[in-house]
Amino acid sequence: MTRSRSKGGWLGAPVALAIALLAAGCAPRTPDVQRVTTAEVYFEPIDAGDVRRPAIAMPQASGWQRVTLPYAESRRDVLGVPGTAASQHVRLWVRLPPQIAPTEALQPLAVHYSAYMGPIVAANVYLDGERVGGIDPDVSSNWNRPTMFLLPPQATRVGHPVQVVLAFNCVVGALPCGAPSVHVGPQREIERLYEWQRLLRIDGPRIGSIAMLMLGGFALLFWFGRRREVVYPLFALASLIWALRTLHYHLAFYPGSYDWFWWMTVNSMSWLMVVVYVFAFRLHDERHRYIERGLLALAVGWSIASMPGLGLNGWTPGYLTHVVQTAIGIAVTVLISISSLRSGSREHLLLAVGLWICIGLGIHDMLLQGWYIGFERAFLMPYGAMFLFAAFLYAIVRRYAAAIAEVEHVNASLEQRLTQRQAELAVSYEKLRLIERQQAETAERQRLMREMHDGLGSSLMSTLVMVEQGSFAQADVAQALRECVDDLKLTIDSLEPIGDDLLTLLATLRYRVGSRLEAAGIKLEWRVTDLPPLPWLNPTSSLHVLRILQESLTNIVKHADAKTIRIETAADNDSVVVRVTDDGRGFDVACMPGGATGQGGGRGLLNLRRRSAQIGGQIDITSSARGTVVELRLPRQQADDLEIDKNV
């Protein structure tokens, strides 16, 4: 009648064995704790109303059976016990061998066990026939919680034998009814065992769920920056579903309806499979529409069919759901593994390994849930999911790092192309500057040729003809040659690099004409002030300014019979003014060619107006009996469409 299933552990996956070995290596050392593996058991039928209540007294009947712990009985074996055939609820009494109190006085004893107690509703502990403690039957998740009972002070008397009896109220159903092995020992060491089991069974899954939610939040933040990457929201959704899936491991009280909570727990695995496998397919850049739609249809269909009140909820349908989920998971994981081996990608292979680890640990937990490998082990699926999510995270980080590397490569390529293009532009600019310099030299050479031909050359030819004809007196020849020299000097002065400084140009003019004015008995008054720069003052424009002023001074020397010439400057916001004033004989400007209207023949005033217009300036001439004023107004900025005639 006794069916001990604790030796079926070889059915667990190798990963479960590795985790179990790791857990055993990390478990605390408790040399003074005794693990009780033999006991006497007795089945007592009870009413449904008493399943959550402790027994008033221990049974005095005979029929106690000696068994090995952990101990389990199937439904058929339990119902075969005399007196239980008509009952679906039993109380399993477990009487431990008498324990000797520790030799250290005043050290309290404690009792501890850890097991998957699925069909067990309540548990109580009795000491020497009296109830001394029990677990709260209203706590929904007692099935996964380690249990510890503190024995009263009378159990701590040195050398005093202690008779401990446990009573488990069970619901006889698909699962067996049984009792785990029990640890008895000093309170301090029992508490260490209890805390370790609590960490393994409750706190570990809780910490893992919180960590998964945080990673899912980070993935969602990444997705906000890269909306085209569908793996990030899939990872976040999988994290949320997994957190909901693992609530039943660590919640003391299930929120809302008990049936609806377990409906969510069972079906969350189907939805998690949909998200996980779609994530794996997208990571492979693959689309298996029929598989994805099939997984989605199964998740939706079973979620509807297993709703509370429709008859397909309960332990057996839920267990069969896990079996079907495992079979489907194996088939899809085989497909993903083949794709991973073909691609050879590290993240693909790691994801396939994570999926197989989860399947192995899921099989372990499924066998544990059915008590096929005993019921004292801890559920390992919460830890297997950490391997899977670690593979998820590795794949996401690799993809994110690859995206960053691609951006860096593109930036480096763009920078290299930019550097290359800058070098090409520098060469082009250098060639352009060379061409511009050559064009400027050519233009200046042509200007000098025209100037020499039209100005100095023409004057020399005229003088030569007049001398050959005998028409010039010696003084006239000297004057003509002097004018030719002045014209040559003006041309040379226009080549001086004065930049945009008009004062330098005026100083050059003063240097050239000062001696001639002094020889003619004319006093030069120099009243110039600082002037703003004129950016447009190039050699051609400078020659125009010099010729205007030279023409004005020549007219004064030849015709005005002046004694004093005053050159002064001024400036306002828009223009610069150069004013030439003499005290000689005036003339009627209106009667001169081009004087009043700017129209008419002659080279005098017409040339002055033409030259000033060429550089965007304006000339104003006023004359009276007391002298003449020639005012040249030059713009501070030339118009963009102004074309300067280089044929000066």
PyMOL commands that set and color helices and strands:
alter all, ss='L'
color gray80, all
select helices_A, chain A and resi 8-11+14-26+48-50+75-79+142-144+153-156+187-225+231-245+247-250+258-283+289-305+315-343+346-369+381-469+474-494+502-519+539-560+589-591+605-614
alter helices_A, ss='H'
color red, helices_A
select strands_A, chain A and resi 34-36+38-45+65-68+71-73+89-95+99-100+109-113+120-127+130-134+147-150+161-162+164-171+177-179+182-186+523-527+564-571+575-582+618-624+627-635
alter strands_A, ss='S'
color yellow, strands_A
deselect
rebuild
show_as cartoon
